């Protein structure tokens, strides 16, 4: 399993380097296209930049663990000077045997220098070897998390991108309905003046027009918020964006099997792979914790040299050449056997075991979530195709129904309420159809994300579906700019 996981990570990393970091190709993509916006996000998204820094930091775990298995050499050197002076008392006796005391002065000057080299090479250390294996799993986990962050960047960018377009379509539909309701109000006022309708119909038209004006204000706020969320990822605002054309393809997933997509996700989903590697690292940590009770064997060697030269002055007589000159060489094999640690090693073993259990449970949770994501995304694509087709037809029917109701109102066969209801249905049909197209595209991207195959090529494919450029700027955010014109008076 380890080899398969590492092969998958290498493939994903190559895909990232060849795709996501191909910034040299940015000149070929318009900044208003999905591909251009994605490249802005790739360069400026702080979440992705943080993931890169975390990955680079995690990569150092391997050389850090490997260093414990290599020989360790330390050296030291020093030089010292020492001057000692004073006098000391002594007791002696004369020739006749009479004792007497006296003091004699002395001084001593000592110069010393020394150096040493110490070598320690591990011959056997179970803990260090297990730590190295755990570090390998941690580095692979970091690579999987980094690649998952790259795929998440595509998903977050696309979601924010299409949220802006959805907000634009909603605003356009609400503005169109506001114009229609305003015209309807004007017509109702004219018909009331000539006595064709009651004042109630005029007030109903005015209420519908005022409601539409409030909906426009809300739609403008939604658009501004959507633009801000996209700016959080890309670091910039956009005047225009590309939206799907009328001929946007509605392609079935390939393969057209939910189970196959689930199996692919269980094998390649990078979040799931990272959780498996985290569990593997935790298992190695358990083995390393048990290694604290296993003896370690090391080769030790040292070489040292010490030189001390001393000059003494006693009763004015100087003695040179005193001191020492020592060369020392040592080599041996050292065995370290832990005997008692106050229960700390046992506690660390229990701690590592529970941490392993926690990572296994996290892996199971990630596996179940991956299955759910794959199934939901697959169903999202399938139902998205059906929804787009159905809502496209519903929009056509609503347009026809509105025209027929409006014509009937002019000849007196339909009421003002019928016209307003028909117009409301038309506005809802427009927004639902626009939303369904973005939901379909998002489901396509989410399916690739769940399967662990989301990359720049998918972005390019989706970008090819976006053939119409539309303005998306929310404009000036002021009370006057956000508020529609007032309703016409009677």
N, C-alpha and C positions, 0 to 999 in steps of 0.2 A: 504493500500500500504506500509505503514511504516513497518508493521510486516513482510510482504513478503520480503522487502528489507533487513531487519535485519537478517531474516532466511537465505537468500542467502549469506549474508556476513559471517555469522557463518559457513555455509557449506564451503565456499571458504577458510576461515581461517583454518578450520580443515584440509582441503585438503593440504594447504600449510605446516602446521605443520607436517602432516603425510607423505607428499611427498617431497616438496622442501627442507625441512630442515632435511631430513633423511640422514645426512652426515655420520652417522655411517655405512651406507651401501656402502660408496664410495669404500671400499676395493674390492667389487665385480665387479666394473666397470673399464675397462681399460681406461687409460687417453687418448688413441687415439680414443676411441669410442665417439659417440655423447653424450652418457650419462656421460662419464667421463669428457668431455669438458664442459658440462653443469654444473657439480658439481664444476669444477674449477671456472666457471663464478659465480656460486652461492656464492662462498666463497670470490671472489676477485673483482667482478664488482663494481666500485665506484658508478655508477648510482643507482644500487639496494641498496647498503649500505646507500646511501643518502636517498632513499625512506624509508628505515627502521627507520632512525633517525627522519625523518619528521613525520612518523606515531607515534613514541613514544612521540614526542613533542606534537602532536595534541591530544593524549589521555589525556593529563593533562587539557584540556579545560573543561571536565566534572566535575572533583573534584573542579576546580577553580570556576566554576559557581555555584556548589552546596554549596560551602562554604558561598556564600552570603546569603543563606537561613538559616544558622545555627546561634545560638547565638554567639555574639562577646563579648569577655571579655578582658578588659584591666586593668592593674594595675600600680600603681606608688608608690614609697616610697622615702623618703628623710630625711636628717638631716642637720641642719644648726647651725652655731655659729655666734653670733653677739656681738661686743663690741663697745659701744658708750661712749665717754668721752668729756667733755668741760665745759663751764660755760655760764651762761645766765644773762642778766641784768634785774633788777627789780626796781620799784619805790615804796617807802613806806613813812610813816610819823612817826615822833617821838611822844612822849606822849603829847608834846605841840602843835602838829598839823603841825609841820614844815616838809615839804616833803624832802626826800633825796633819792638818788639812790645808789644802791650797786649791786655787782655781786656775785653769789654763784656758786661754782664748783659742778659738778655732774658726775657720771659715771654709766653706765648700762651694764650688761652682760646678754645676752639672749641665751638660748639653745632651739632649736625647733626640733621636729621630727613629721613626718606625713606619712600616707599611705592611699591609696584609691583603691577600686575595683569598676569597672563600667561594667555593663551588658547591652547589647542592643540585643533584640531578635525580629526579624521581624515577625509580625503577618500577614501582608498582603503587598506584593509588586509585582504588576503585571509585572514590568520590570524584576525583578530577576527570576520569574518563566518562562517568555518567553526566557530569556537568557539561562536558564537551558535546555529548549527544543531545542534551537538553538545549544547548545553545544553537545547534543546527536546526532543531525544530522551531526555536524562537525566531531565528532569522527567516526561515521559510514562512512562518506565520506572519511575520512583518511584511514580507513580500506579497503574500496573499492579501493582507489588509490594505497595502498600498494600491494594489491593482483593483481591489474592491472599491477603494476611494476614487480611483480614476473612473470606474464604471458608474459609481454613484454620482460623480460630477456630471456625466452625460445625462443621467436620469434627472437630476435636479435642474440642470440647465434647460432640458427639453420641457420639463413640467412648467417651469417658470415662463419659458418662451411662449408656450401655448396658452398659458393662463392670461398672458398679455393679449394675445390674439382673441381669446374668448371674451375678454373684457371689452375689447374694441368692437367685436361683433354685437355684444349685448348693448353697448352704448349706441351703436349705429341703429340697431333695431328700436331702441327706446326713443332716439331722436326722430326716427321716421314715424313712429307711432305718435309722438308729440305733435309733429307737423300735421299728421292726419287728424288727430283729435282737435287740434286748433282749427283746422279747416272745417271739421264737422261742427264745431261750436259756432263758427261764423255762419255756416249754412243754417244751423238751427235758429240762430238769431234772426236771419233774414226770413225764414219761414214763419217764425213767430210774429214778426212785424206785419206780415200779410194775412195773419190769422189761420195759417194752415196747421199749426201745432200748438200745444199748450205750453205754458211757462215751465211746467214740470220737465218736459223734454229738453228745454234749454238748460235747466239746472243740472240734469243728468249729464248732458254733454260737457258742461263746465266742470263738474266733479270728475269726470273721466279725464278731461284735459289737465286738471290740477294734479291728479294722481300720476299721470304720465310725466308731468314736469318734475315731480318728486322722484320718480323712477330714473329720470335722466341725471339728476344730482347724485343719486346713489351709484349709478353706473359710472359717472366720472370719478367718484371716489374709489370705486373698485379698480378702475383702470390705473389711477395714480398709485394705489397700493401694489398692484401687480407689477408696475414698472419699477417701483422701489425694491421689491423682492428680487427682481431680475438683476437690478443694479448691485445688490448685496453680493451676488455671485460673480458678475462680470466687471464690476467697478465702473460702469458707465451707463448712461441713458441712451435711448435710441429714438430717432425721429420716425423711422419706418422699419417694418419687418416684412418678411415674405410669409404669405399664408398659402394654404393648399388651393390649387386651382379647381375648376369644376370637374376636371378629368382625373382627379386624384385616384390612383388605383386602390382597390379594396382586395388585397391579396390574402388568401388563406395561409395559415402557418404551414411551413414545410419543415419536418413531416407533419401531416395532418392527423396527428395522434396525440392526445393529451398524455397518455402514459409514456410515450417516448420523450416528450418534453420534460416530464417529471424525472425520468431516469437520467436524462442529460443534466438536469439541474442537480441531482444528487451526486453526480460525478464531477461537475465543473463549477458549481456555484462557489464563488471565492469566499464569501462569508462562511459557508459551511466548511470549506477546506481550511480556513484559518482556525475555526473552532476545533477541528480534528487535530491540527498541529499543536494547538494550545493544550489539548488533552494529552498528546504524546509528550510534550515538554514536561507536563505535570507528572506523568508516569516516570520519566527519567529523574525528576527531582525526588520521587519516592525512593528510587534505587540509590540515588546519591545519599539520601538521608540514612539508609541502611549501611552505607559504606563507612559511616563514622565509627562503627563497631569493628571494622576490618583493619588489620595492621597495614601500615604503609611502609614501604622500603625505599630508601634513598641512598644514593652514592654521595658521600661528602668528601671534600678535599680542601686543603688550605695551605697556603704558603705565606709565611710572615718573616719579617726581619726587624730586629730591634738593636739599636746601637746607643749606648750611653757612655759618654766620656766625662770624667770627673777630675777636678783638681782640688786638693786639700791643703790648707795652711794651718799648721799646728806649731805654736811657739815660734812663729816666724819662719819655720822651715816648710818649704813648698814641695808637695809630692804630686808629680804628674803621672799620667798614664793609667790612672785608676778608671774603673768602669767595666762595661761588658759589651760583647758583640755576639748576637745570637741569631742564627738562621734556623727556622723551624719549618718542617714539611710534614703534613699529615694527610692520610687517605684512609677511607674506611667505608663500611656499609652500616647504615643506621636503620634500625627497625623501631617504629613508634607504635605502641599498643595502647589504645585507650582502655582504661580500667574503670574509672568512675567519674562521671561528669555531673553528679547531683541530679540526675533525671532529665537534664536538658536535651540529651540526644533522643531519648524516648519521646519527649514532647515534640521535638522537631519531626520525628517520624510520623507521629499521629497527625501533626499539622499538615505535612506533605500529603498524607493519605486522604485527608478530608478535602484538601485543595484539588486533588486528582478527581475525587468523586464529584466535586462541584463542576469541574471542567467537562466531565463526561455528561453530566446533566445538561450543561450548556450546549454541548454538541448535539444531544438529542433534541433539545429545544430548537436549535438552528436547523436541524434536519426536518423537523415537522414544519417549521416556518417556511423553509425552502419549498417543500411539497405544496403547501398552501399557496405560496406566491406563484409557483409555476401553474397550478390549476386555475387560480383566479385570473392570471394574465392570459392564459390560453382561452378561457371562457370569455374574457374581456375582448379579445380579438374576434372570436366567433360572433358574439352578440353585438360587438361594435359594427361589424359588417352589416348585420341585419338591421341594426338601429339606423345606420346612415341611410340605407336604402329605404327603410320604412318612413323615416322622418323627411327624406327628400320628397317622397310622394305626398306625405302629409303637408309639407310646405306648398307644393303645387296645388293640392286640394284646397288649402286654406286661402291661397291667393284667388283661386276661382270662386270660392264661396264668398269671399269679401266683395269681389267685384259684383257677383250676382245679388248679394244683399244690398249693396249700395245702389245698384240699379233698381231694385225693388223698392227701396226707400224713396227714390225719386218719383216713382209712379204711384206711390202710396200703398204698396202691398206689404212693405216691411216697416217696422217702427224704428225709432231712434235707438231703443235698447237693443234691437236686433243688430243694427249696424255697429254699435259699440262692442257688443259681444263678439261679433265676427272679427272686428279689428283686433281685439284682445287675443283672440285665438290665432290670428295671423302673426302677431308679434311673438307669441309663445312658440309658434311653429318655427319662426326664423331663428330664435335663440336656441331652441332645442336641436335644430339641424346643425347649427354651427358647433354647438357643444359636442354633439355626437361625433363629428369628424375629428375633433381634437382628442376626444376620449379614445377613439380607435387608434390614432397614432401613438398616444401614450401607452396604450395596451401593448402595441407592437414593441415599443422600447422596453416596457416592463417585462415582457416575456423573454426578450434577449438578456435582460439584466438577471432575471431569475435563473436562466440557463448558463450564466457566466460567459456569454459570447458577445456581450455588448462592447463595441469598439468604434473606432472612427469610421470604419466602412459602413456601419449601420447608420451613423450620422449622415454620411454622404448619400446613402440610399434615400433616407427620409428627406434630406435636403432637396433631392431631385423632385419630390412631390410638391414642393413649395414654389409655385410659378407666378404668383401675383403679389405685387408689392403694395402694402397699405400703410398709411400714416398711423402711428400708434402713440404719438406724444399726447399726454393728457393736457398739455398747454399750461397756461398760467393758473396757479392755484390761489385764487382770490374769491371772495364771496360773489363779486360781480361776474367773474368768468364762470363760476360753477353754477350760477342760477340762470335758468332759461328765461326768455322774455315773458312778460306777464300776459295773461289771457286777454283777448279783446273784450272791451266793454260793450254793454248793450247799446 
